[in-house]
C-alpha cells in the first residue's frame, strides 16, 4: 500500500477587474493586486455596480408606495 498523499489542488480564479489568473492563497484574493482591488472599490462607490432584486415583501412595497406619494406631494408644495 502506498503512503503517498494526493497532490493538493490550488484553487485558481480570474481577477474580476483585469481577468488575470489569481491563486486562492494570494494576498489580494480574489484580485490579482491592490490596484485591481481599488479599481473595483471605486466602481462600487461610484454606483457602477448595483445589487438589485425585486421587492417581494408586500408590507415593504406598501410602505414604499406611501413614502413615494408623500415625497411627490412635498415636491408639489415647494413648486
C-alpha positions in Angstrom: 0.0 0.0 0.0 1.4 3.4 -1.0 1.6 6.1 1.6 1.7 9.0 -0.9 -0.7 11.8 -0.3 -2.6 13.1 -3.3 -1.3 16.3 -4.7 -3.3 19.2 -3.3 -5.1 21.3 -5.9 -4.7 25.1 -5.5 -7.9 26.8 -6.4 -7.5 29.5 -9.1 -9.9 32.1 -10.3 -9.8 35.1 -12.6 -9.3 38.6 -11.2 -12.7 40.3 -11.6 -11.0 43.6 -12.8 -8.3 42.5 -15.2 -9.1 38.8 -15.7 -5.6 37.6 -14.8 -5.3 34.2 -13.0 -5.3 34.6 -9.3 -4.4 31.9 -6.7 -6.8 31.5 -3.8 -3.8 31.8 -1.4 -2.8 35.2 -2.8 -2.7 38.2 -0.5 -5.2 40.2 -2.6 -7.5 37.3 -3.4 -9.9 37.5 -5.3 -8.0 40.3 -7.0 -4.5 40.0 -8.5 -3.3 43.2 -7.0 -4.1 46.1 -4.7 -4.6 48.2 -7.8 -7.4 45.9 -9.1 -8.9 45.8 -5.6 -9.1 49.7 -5.5 -10.5 49.9 -9.1 -13.3 47.5 -8.0 -14.0 49.5 -4.9 -14.2 52.7 -6.9 -16.8 51.1 -9.2 -18.9 50.2 -6.2 -18.5 53.7 -4.7 -19.4 55.5 -7.9 -22.5 53.3 -8.4 -21.2 51.4 -11.5 -22.1 48.2 -9.7 -25.5 47.6 -8.2 -27.2 44.7 -6.5 -30.9 44.8 -7.4 -33.7 42.4 -6.9 -37.4 42.8 -6.9 -39.0 43.6 -3.6 -41.2 40.7 -2.6 -42.5 41.8 0.8 -46.0 43.3 0.4 -45.7 45.4 3.5 -42.5 47.0 2.4 -44.0 47.6 -1.1 -46.9 49.4 0.5 -44.6 51.5 2.8 -42.5 52.5 -0.2 -45.6 53.5 -2.2 -46.8 55.7 0.7 -43.4 57.2 1.0 -43.1 58.0 -2.7 -46.6 59.5 -2.7 -45.7 61.7 0.3 -42.4 62.8 -1.4 -44.3 63.8 -4.6 -46.8 65.8 -2.5 -44.0 67.7 -0.8 -42.3 68.4 -4.2 -45.6 69.8 -5.5 -46.0 72.0 -2.4 -42.5 73.5 -3.0 -43.2 74.4 -6.6 
